[in-house]
Amino acid sequence: MTIFLLLPSALFAQIADGARARIDAEAGTTVNVRREPAVRSGNIVAAARAGDAVVILESADRGRHVWYRLSGPNGRYEGWVRGDLVAGPLADGGGAGGISVGDLVPVTPSSPMGQDPGETISGGDDTVQAAIPGAADAPATAPATNWPPFADRTDWTRNLPDLHEPVAVCAQTSSAQPARVLTAFSMARGLVNVLVRDSSLRDWDCIVRLTGGTPLRYDPLTSSGLLHSDRTNPTYLPAQNGRPEDNPCFEVEPFVPEGSGLPAGWILHPTCN
């Protein structure tokens, strides 16, 4: 009896050079486009939107994933995208159909920064900078609710004033944006542990320095019950993804760091439990 070993990259039919395809991600999200088919600091050159029609230029097998070098709509970008985030080939005239919507609160899409999930990342400083859309010309709006002081809270956000910078780094590391933070807490030796859920509803364990920089670890959490936390706990969306749209199942609290005057993100308090 012959036994065939199916490698992860073989689970997806490889798309031929010159074929049309689309970015396969949750509606309203973005995917990192990279200079090289590898996960490393400073390697992001653009952001592709979910559903973008693209043309495959070449492919490269990197073990766990096939990567595609592709060209975006009207040549808006060119670079490498991980194969599980590309669907095709498309028939001529095919568009961005069949995109499903996850249970993440919709937000205004924008370009992310950071590293792809699914690989352990060693230390070093990430040279990619995150932009906050509209932050320069939009002052923080007054919250509709009189939120308690952070020191009086009993959930994980009581520590957000001290941890919001490393928390944002971990959220921005995801290739499937927008990513939200489920919880964060301090560890020994100046480290912070952040649990992230990306727009594909995959969960990630991120360890980063309190001072920020490239995460020391960004690992997938594969146990199905590992992050079934209390659904009454708030989650956090860093500001680089834009302000969340109105949603009847959440009250949105702007998080404005002391002395900033501008929101660094939004705390989402669930109301539909």
TAHU-V861008 format. One record per residue. N is the residue number from 1. PHI is phi in radians with two decimals (NA if undefined). Layout:
n: <N;N>
phi: <PHI;PHI>
//
This chain:
n: <1;2;3;4;5;6;7;8;9;10;11;12;13;14;15;16;17;18;19;20;21;22;23;24;25;26;27;28;29;30;31;32;33;34;35;36;37;38;39;40;41;42;43;44;45;46;47;48;49;50;51;52;53;54;55;56;57;58;59;60;61;62;63;64;65;66;67;68;69;70;71;72;73;74;75;76;77;78;79;80;81;82;83;84;85;86;87;88;89;90;91;92;93;94;95;96;97;98;99;100;101;102;103;104;105;106;107;108;109;110;111;112;113;114;115;116;117;118;119;120;121;122;123;124;125;126;127;128;129;130;131;132;133;134;135;136;137;138;139;140;141;142;143;144;145;146;147;148;149;150;151;152;153;154;155;156;157;158;159;160;161;162;163;164;165;166;167;168;169;170;171;172;173;174;175;176;177;178;179;180;181;182;183;184;185;186;187;188;189;190;191;192;193;194;195;196;197;198;199;200;201;202;203;204;205;206;207;208;209;210;211;212;213;214;215;216;217;218;219;220;221;222;223;224;225;226;227;228;229;230;231;232;233;234;235;236;237;238;239;240;241;242;243;244;245;246;247;248;249;250;251;252;253;254;255;256;257;258;259;260;261;262;263;264;265;266;267;268;269;270;271;272;273>
phi: <NA;-1.65;-1.91;-1.79;-1.66;-1.67;-1.34;-0.94;-1.18;-1.49;-1.25;-2.00;-1.15;-1.26;-1.58;-1.29;-1.03;1.54;-1.35;-1.54;-2.58;-2.46;-1.30;-1.78;-2.55;-1.08;-0.99;1.45;-1.97;-2.20;-2.24;-1.20;-1.87;-2.01;-1.20;-2.29;-1.37;-2.75;-1.71;-2.78;-1.11;1.18;-1.74;-1.58;-2.00;-2.91;-2.26;-1.68;-1.53;-0.96;1.56;-0.96;-1.42;-2.25;-2.05;-1.34;-1.70;-2.90;-2.31;-2.57;-1.56;-2.06;1.44;-1.24;-2.45;-1.51;-1.93;-2.11;-1.54;-2.44;-2.02;-1.41;-0.98;0.97;1.18;-1.07;-2.66;-2.58;2.96;-1.78;-2.28;-1.08;-1.09;-1.28;-1.86;-2.23;-2.09;2.94;-1.31;-1.75;-1.22;-0.95;1.52;-1.17;-2.21;-1.64;-1.61;1.26;-1.56;-1.57;-1.96;-1.41;-1.65;-1.32;-1.04;-1.10;-2.41;-1.27;-1.22;-2.75;-1.34;-1.54;-2.33;2.02;-1.99;-1.16;-1.29;1.60;-2.38;-1.35;-1.95;-1.47;-1.15;2.39;-1.67;-1.48;-1.55;-1.41;-1.84;-1.62;-1.83;-1.89;-1.04;1.31;-1.17;-1.25;-2.07;-2.23;-1.17;-1.09;-1.51;-1.23;-1.16;-1.32;-2.08;-1.41;-1.28;-1.20;-1.00;-1.04;-1.13;-1.66;-1.47;-1.92;-1.68;-1.11;-1.23;-1.05;-1.69;-1.06;-0.99;-1.59;-1.99;-1.12;-1.23;-1.13;-1.07;-1.14;-1.03;-1.14;-1.15;-1.28;-1.20;-1.17;-1.43;-1.82;-1.68;-1.41;-1.87;-2.05;-1.72;-1.52;-2.92;-2.69;-2.67;-1.34;-2.12;-1.24;1.05;1.23;-1.89;-2.27;-1.84;-2.19;-1.81;-2.11;-2.07;-1.53;-1.22;-1.62;1.16;-1.65;-1.86;-2.36;-1.81;-2.00;-2.09;-2.49;-1.22;-1.02;-1.45;1.63;1.48;-1.12;-0.98;-1.31;-2.63;-2.56;-2.01;-1.26;-1.83;-1.71;-1.25;-1.10;-1.72;-1.17;-2.01;-1.42;-1.49;-1.02;-1.25;-1.48;-1.23;-1.27;-2.09;-2.33;-2.02;-1.09;-1.26;-1.15;-1.61;1.52;-1.26;-1.08;-1.28;-1.05;-2.54;-1.13;-1.64;-2.46;-1.74;-1.79;-1.95;-1.13;-1.80;-2.01;-1.04;-1.01;1.46;-1.56;1.45;-2.19;-1.20;-1.55;3.01;-2.35;-1.61;-1.82;-1.69;-1.20;-2.19;-1.98;-1.62>
//
